[in-house]
Amino acid sequence: MLIKPSINMLVVENDIAILQRCRELILNEGHKVRTAESVGEALNIIQKQPGDVDIMLLSLELPGWGGMTLINILKKARSEILIVAMSTNCGEEAIEAMRAGAYDCIRKSFTADRFWTKMNRAIEAFRLRHQLDILSRQRQSALSKVRHGENLLAILQSFTDGLVVTDWQTHIVLFNTKAATLFGLTGKNASERPISECIASDELFSLFMRAINSDSSLASLMADEEPVIKIGERALRVHVYPVKNEGGTVIGAAGLFHDVSKISAMDKLRSDFFSMVSHELKSPLSSLLMQISVVLDGLAGELTDKQNDLLGKAKEKTKGMITLVNDILDYRRIEEGKSIQKIERLDLAEILQRTVELMRLSAEEKGIAIKCQIAEKLPSFSGDMSGIEAIFVNLISNAIKYTLKKGTVKVTLDKSGKDVQFKVVDNGIGIPPEDIDRVFEKFHRIKTEETRSIGGSGLGLSIVKGIADAHNGSVHVESKLGKGTTFIVSLPIEE
């Protein structure tokens, strides 16, 4: 009988009741467990005792540095630690965590049975990865020996993720039960045959070839690469890496397949729902805004100061809702590849001047000065009118929102090499270093005391990047906390 060794676990949770519950459950199963109540405490444990953490059970609702920050840090620095997220509802934030590298999510209202259903899968995943690492680094002189390791095979066959191992010619030499189910593999139709003949996916074949042909510099980059690819009706998160013998020679490749079809289906359902609701809301909200404006203008009779104040606030909230609806619809078009509606010759200088004038009022209300500098005789540019307007509006309004009273927003439009370059510079609150790499993610918003009262959908910068990409352009951000932020959009000039 195979006795499986205990696992070293770290539970990171600031709710003491949940922390103790997890600790008791883990200890009762004979595993080792340590606890931390913050990201800082967890990092301290990992840094001082690097071998003491195999699996981390991580709350996504920690104060200060959140759980997502820790996932991103460990993904780069300690990718061997398997992370299982914990959340109140395992909703949007949990999906984001799994995309960032978490293996699964457990609801905090778990029962003991539900807890171990999830955790046993995670333990199996960790043990498999550990065994494969041993296989590739130490104990394998030839891939054929893998097929005769009874203990290793027992673990591989019980694993809930698919595994396929090939030789250096991409011929399949090993696959587990889950892979057989995913791809319809059998000993007769798959053994010793090229993976490209058994699994119809050019993208997957490319990943295996890259792993087999990788040198040491490329291998380190591929370690962080886990693309989601479509094979048949399934969406699979794939991790492919080279397998080497004791001499360091690449003799094959191993691929792990995690089925994320349900997550992809949830994404599509959520996206379709947002689109439907947005379309249904746009017309009545616009009508409501018009009616509030009519009343505020005194066309329906005299108003008291109190009524004026309340209706003014209602008008601003309604305008905010309309902006949110428009952002969702714009982002939906980008996701569907429809961000460009019509390509035409554009006068970028005229579009920018008009946009700045439209936004000058909202800047003046905060005492913010807008300075606009447009170069003369800009080269010809062809693009989508509404898309370019959206770039200008989103970046300028963003600068106004995140600049304090009596600040300055400088807008420039100039030629730079083979591009037209649009730049927005503010002397506002700036962006924390840990958020710089995430500002273009959809729904991501900077969470600090200074931004708590600032409204927004979290989609504006995602829309800017999507439209810039659709025009074969780019967007870049530079920022210093407390000093200000610069966004630079480069759009290619016609030859």
N, C-alpha and C positions, 0 to 999 in steps of 0.2 A: 504494500500500500504506500503510495506517494504522500509524504507529509510535506505540506507547503509551509515555507518559512513565514514568520510574522512580517507585517509591513510597518514601516515607520511613518506615522501620520502626524500632520500638523493641522490643528483646527484654528482658523482665524475668524473670530466672531466677537462683537462687543456686547451682545445680549447674553448675560451670564447664564440664564436658564437654558438657552439653546446650546451654549458652549458646554455646559456640564452634561446635558443630555447626550450630545455627540460623544463626549469623552467616555461616558459610562458604556454606551453601546459598543464603542471600539475596543475598550478594555475587556469587556465581556466575551469578545470573540478572540481574545489572545493577542491582539495587535498592540504595538507600542504607540503612545499618543503624547504629543505636546500641545500646548495651547498658547494663543496670543490674542490680545484684544484690540490690536491695531496693526496697520501695515508696517509701521516702524518697528514694532516689537517682533513681527514675523520676519522682517529682513535681518534683524539682529540675530535671531536664532539660525537662519539659513547661512549667514556669513560666518558666524563663529563655529557652527557645527554642521558643515556642508553635507556630511554623510548621513545626517539624522532625519532627513525628510525625503520620503519616497512619494507620498501622495499628500496634497494639500486640500483641505476642505475649506473653501474661502467664501465668506459672506460678500455679496455685492452691494451691501447697504452700510458699509463702514463710513464713519464720519472722516472729515479731513481727506487725506489721500485715500481714494476709494479702491475697491477691489479691482477695478479695471486697470488702474495704474500698476498694481502689483502683478497682474497677469502680463502686461506689456513688458515689465522689467524682467520677469522670469523667462518669458519667451525668448528674450535675447541672451540673458546671462546664465540661466539654469533650466534649459529646455528639457532636461531629463526628469524634472519633477512633474508629475501628472496632477493637473488641477481639476477639482470638482467644485463647481460654483454652488452657492446656496442663496436663495432669494425667496421673498414672500410669495411671489406668484409665478416665477420663472417665465416672465414675459419678454418684452422688448430688450431689456438690459441683459437678460440671460442669453438671448440669441446673439447679441453683440459679443458677449463674453466667449461663447462657443466659437464664433468666427475668429476671435482673437487667439484662441488656442485652448480654452477650457474643454475638458472631455465631455462633461454632462452637467446638468443642473438638478439640484434637489430642493423641493419646496420646504420651507422652514416649519410647515405644519405636518411634517412627516410622521408616519407610524414607524415602528421598529422594522416591520416587514418591508415597507416601501423604502426605508433607508438602506437596508441591506440588498434589496434588489438592484438599486443604483450602485452602491458601493462595491458589491461583488463584481459587477461589470468593470468598474474602474480598476479594481485589484487585478482582474484577469488581464486587462489592457496593459497595466504596468508590468506585470510578470512577463507578458509576451515581449514587450519592448526590451525588457532587461535580458531575456533569453536570447533575443535576436542580436542584441549588442554583443553578448558573449560569443555568439555564433560567428559574427562578422569580424571581431577583433582578436579572439584568442584561440578558440577550439576547432576552427574549421580548416582543414587542409584541402578539402574538396567538397563541393556541394552535395555529392552523392551520399556522404556520411550523414548528412542531416536527416535523410530518409530513414535511417536506422536508429535514431535516438528515440527510444520509446517514451521516456519521460517528457522530452521536449515535444514530441508529437501529441502526447496526451493534452498538454497545455494548449498547443496550437489548435487542436480540434475543438476544444471547449470554448475557445475565444469567440466573443460575439462580433468582432470586426473581421472582415475578410483579409486573408493573407495570400499573396502569390509570390513565389520565389522563382527566378529564372537563372539560367547560366549566362555566360558572356555572349552567347549568340541569341539571347532572348528566348530560348526554348524553356518552357515551363518544367521545372523539376519538382515543385512542391506547391500544394495549395491546401487550405483547410476547408472544413465543412461549410463555413459561412461563405467563402469565396465560391464554392461549388454551387451554393444556392443563388448567390448574386448573379453569376455569369453562366450558369448551366454547365459547369465543368464536370467531367467524369474522367476516370483513369484512361478510358479508351479514346475520348475525343480531345484530351488536353495533354497528357503526359508526353514529354519530349517534343511537343509541337511548339512553333513560334507563338508568342503571346498575341501577335497581331492577327493570327488566324483564329484564335479562340475567343478573343474579346475585341469586338469591332469598335475601336476608338483610336484615331490617329494621334489624338492628344496624349492618351495613355502610353501608346507605343513610343512617342517622343520623350516622355518622362523617363521611361526605362532605358532608352538609348542614351539619354543625357547622363543618367546615373552610371551606366556601364562605362561610358567614355569620359567620365569626369576626372579631372585632376584634383589635387588636394585643395587648390584655391576655389574651384567651383563647388566642391563637395560641401564646404562650410556654408556657402550661400544656399545650396539646395536643402540643407538641414532645416531652414526656416520656411521652406516653400511647401505649402499644403493647399494646392488649388482644389476647387470644387469643379468636377467635370460631369458632364451628362453622358451616361451610358444606358442606352435604351430608355426606359421610363424612370430610371433612378438618377438622383443627384448624389454623387459620392465625393467626400473629402478624401484626397489621396496624398499619401506620403511615400515617396519612392527614394531609396538611397542605395548606394553601392555596397556590395558585400565583398570583403577582401579575405584572402587567405593569410596565414601567419607571416608570410613574406611581404605583405602589403599590396599584393597584386589584386586588382579587381577581377573577380571570377564570376560575377553575376549581379543581380539586383533584387531587392525585396520591396514589395509594395503593400502598404496597409490601406484598407478601404473602409471608411466609416460612412454609413448610409445617412445622409442628411435630407432625404427626400421630403420628410414631414416638415422640416424647417423651411425648405424651399417652397413647399406648398403653402405654409403659413405666410411666408413673405409675399407670395402672389395674392393670396386671399386678402391679406392686410392692404396691399397696394391697390387691389381692385376696390376694396371697401372705401379706402381714402378717396379714390378717384370718383366713385359713385356719390359719396356723401358731399364731396367738394362741389361737384356739378349741381347737386340738388340745393346746396346752400348758397351758391353764388348769386342767383337771381333774387331770392327773398332778402338777402343781406343788402344787396345794392338798392333794392326798393326801400328797405328800412332806413338806410343811410339818407336817401333822398327825402323821405318823409320827416326825419329828424331835422335835416337842414332847413326844410320849409318852415317847420315850427320855430326853429331858432332864429330864422330871418324875420320873424314877426308876422308872417303871412297868415297865420291862424289865430292871431290875436296877441294881446300884450302878455308878457311873461314876467314873473317876479324874478328877483336876483337868484333866489334859491332854485327856481325852475330852470333858469338859464344855466346855472352851475351843474345841476343834475343831467340835463340834456346834453350839455357840452361833454361831460364825461362819457355818457352813453354813445355820443357820436364818435369819440376817440376809440372806445372799445369796439364799436362796429367797424370802424376803419381798420383796426388791428385784425379783426376776424376776416375781413375781405382780403387783407394782405396775406394772411395765413392760407386761405383757400387758394389764392393765386399762386402762392409758393408751392403748395402741394400739387396743383395742376401742372405747373412748370416742371417740377421734378419728375412727375409721372411721365411727361413727354420725353424728358431726357432718358429715363430708364427704358422707354420703348424705342429709343433711337430716333425720336421725332422732334429733337430740339431745334432743328433747322427746318423752317416751313417754306421759305422762299429766299433764294440767293439773288441779290441785286447789287448794283453799284451804290455805295453809301458815301455820304459826306460825314465822316466821323466828327469833324470839327463842329458842324451844325448840330448833330445829335447831342454831343457833349455839352455845348453851350445851352441848348434847350433844357437838358437834364439838370444842369447846375442851377439855372434860373428857377426851375420848378421846386428844387430842394432848398433854395436859399431861405425861404420863409421859415421852414422847420429849424434851420440852423440859427437864424436870427432870434427865434424864440428862446434858444439856449444861450444866446450871446456869443455864438461861435462864428468866426469869420471864415468864409470860403474864398480861397484864392484860386483862380483858374488861369492856367497858362497853356496856350495852344500854339504849336509851331506853325509857321506859314508854309504854304505849298506842300502840304502832306501828300504822299503818294496815294495812288488809287487803291481802294480796298473794296472787295465784294464780300458780302455776308448777309446774314439774316437780320433785318431791321429790329424786330422785337427782341431777338437774342442779345444784340449789342446794347440795346437800351436797358435790358435786364442786368447786364454786367455793370453798366454805369450806375444805375439806380441802386443796386444792392451794395456795391462797394462804397458809394458816397454816403448812403443812409447809414451803413454800418459805422463809418468813421464818425458821423454826427452822433450816433447813439452812444458810442464808447469814448467820446471826448467830453471832458468836464466843461462847465460853463466858462465862457471867455477864452476858450481854446481856439485852435486854428486847424483847418482842414485845407490842404493844398492839393489841387488836382492838376495834372499835366498830361499832355498828349503830344508825342514827338516821334520822330523816326529814330530807330536804333538798329543799325545793321540792315538786315533783310526783313525787319519787323516794324510794325507800328506799335509803340509802347504807351500804354495807359497806366498812369501811376497815381495812387491816392496815398497821401502822407498825412497822418494826424499826430498830435501831441497828447493823445489820450492816455487811458489807464494801461494800455499794453496787454500782452498775452503772456501768461505764465509759461515757462519753458516746457513743462510737461504737456501743455496743450497745443504747442506749435504744430506737431505732426498730425493732429487730429481735427484741426479747424475746418477742413473741407469734408469731413464725414457728415452724412445726413443726420439731422436731429442732435448733433453734438453742440452743446452750449457750455461756455466757460462758467464755472460755478465758484464765484467768490463773493465776499460781502459787497463789493462795489457793483457787481453785475446782477445782484439779486432782484433789484427793482427794474431792470431793463427787460422789456418784453421782446418777443421774437419767436420764430418757428424753429430756428436751428437749421433751416434749409437754404438760406440765402447764399452762403459761400459754396455749398454743394452745387447749387444752380450755376453760379459763376464758373466753377471748374468744369461742369458738364458742357456748358456752352462754349467755353474756351477750347476744350478738347474737340468738340464737334467742328470748330473752325480751324483745326490743326494748330492751335495756339497753346499757350501755357499760362499758368498763374503761379506767382511766387509770393511768399510772405516773409517779412522780416519784422521783428518786434523786440523791444526792451521793456520789461515790466516797469510801469510808472513813467516811462519816457514817451511811448507812442508806438504806432504800427505803420508799416508801409506795405501796401499790396501793389504788385506789378503784374499787369496782363500784357503779354506779347502776342500779337496777331500777325500772321505772315502777309507780306505785301505781294501783290500780283507781279509776276515776272514780266 
